[in-house]
Amino acid sequence: MAHHSSVVAVPSQTGTDYHFSALGGTAIMLAELVDHVIGVDPDKDWITTAVIDAKTTGVVDTARFEANSAGYLDAIAWAEQHTTPGERVWAIEGSASFGRGLTARLASDDEWVVEFDWAREKASKDGGKSDELDAIRAAREMIGRDALNAPRAHDGHREALRVHTVARAGAVRARTAAINELKALVVTAPDDLRAELRGLTTRALVNKCGRFRSSSTRSISRQGTQLTMRSLAQRITNLNAEIADHDRAMTALISETAPQLLAEIGIGHVTAATFVLSWSHHGRCRSEAAFARLAGAAPVPATSGLTQNRHRLNRGGDRRLNHALYIVATTRLRQDPTTREYVARRVAEGKTQREIVRCLKRYIARRVWRLLEHAPPGELPT
């Protein structure tokens, strides 16, 4: 039986990047790379840790520390008592949320950190759950995995881009909700007011409602409706201004960190920001195939019986990243003649629209990864 090579993440000299080396034969597990795995279950105020022997999976010790700078230093000092520097790895659950502070602290100390994404089995046979059991589970599960995830970067331009992206997304959701409320009020408004507002575009509706003034000559119901509509219109206007501020900041950050993305057809500052945030830094995604898998754009075989060489859409991965790929693909379908020619050729070959979009998303994932890693440009998928 032929053996397939497997890819393993090991820390670089700085401890913040991961080098990936292909090794033939059986997959390499953490037990062959380190002596101990330290599982971490963080929450708002505390971090719970557990040292696990990588060879026996036995629990060496557990502890709990405050989730602040002093607590992080205490956790590292505690780890020094039970493990050897260079022979341990930290498996942190939620390294981008509650575990972010500890992850950054460990990275600055050149510690090897891997991200524990989700549990594949219960912490114990009886289904018991506690912070200590979660920390033990994180360490034990990482021992048995051969695919290790490097945490995303938490500083510099990427962090500035992240906070703008999060705030912008919240403002967009709030604006959508306000617009829906405003349009709902139009439906239930008094007949004369509804007739006045019916048929207006969203922009015209917001502008008109924003100019409403109270009048004692109007009925109480109309006065209340108009004042509420004015409040919603002003909220929408303010949110538009906030979103525009975030757009300008994000465009400036992308222009400094990844201007090559903005030069691509179909990629704007929002989708470019999504790509940069998921990619994070050099070496995090070991290959364009790993980036495509992260995006849920890697093909899933659907071959059976007489149906050969078929694939279906991948429902896993980072769905925000997958949606960004979809937005770029659909934009190119409308605007890029080369993409339309490719689609026409694939349709003639018998491919469905869903299969063609899957191929385009896979190509875009390859292209984006190569641009971010400064590799030569790719070509359309075949």
WOJO-V744929 format. One line per field, one symbol per residue. ss: DSSP state (H for helix, E for strand, C for the rest). phi: phi as a letter, one per 30 degrees, with the letter a starting at -180 (. if undefined). Layout:
# WOJO-V744929
ss: ???
phi: ???
This chain:
# WOJO-V744929
ss: CCCCCEEEEEECCCCCCEEEEEECCCCCCHHHCCCEEEEEEECCCEEEEEEEECCCCCEEEEEEEECCHHHHHHHHHHHHHHCCCCCEEEEEECCCCCCHHHHHHHHHCCCCEEEECCCCCCCCCCCCCCHHHHHHHHHHHHHCCCCCECCCCCCHHHHHHHHHHHHHHHHHHHHHHHHHHHHHHHHHCCHHHHHHHCCCCHHHHHHHHHCCCCCCCCCHHHHHHHHHHHHHHHHHHHHHHHHHHHHHHHHHHHHHHCHHHHCCCCCCHHHHHHHHHHHCCCCCCCCHHHHHHHCCCCCEECCECCECCCEECCCCCCHHHHHHHHHHHHHHHHHCHHHHHHHHHHHHCCCCHHHHHHHHHHHHHHHHHHHHCCCCCCCCCC
phi: .dccdbcbcbddddiccbccbdbdidedcdeccbcbccdbccbdcbbcbbccdddcidddababbddaeddddddddddddcbceicbbcccdidcbdcdddedddddciddbbccdadcaddaddidbadddddddedddddccccccddddbbidddddddddddddddddddddddddddddddcdeedddddcdiddeddddddddcdbdbddddeddedddddddddddddddddddddddddddddddddcbdddddddiccdddddddddddiadjdcdaddddddedicddcebcahdcchcbbddccidddddddddddddddddccdddddddddddddjdddddddeddddddddddddddcicddcbddc
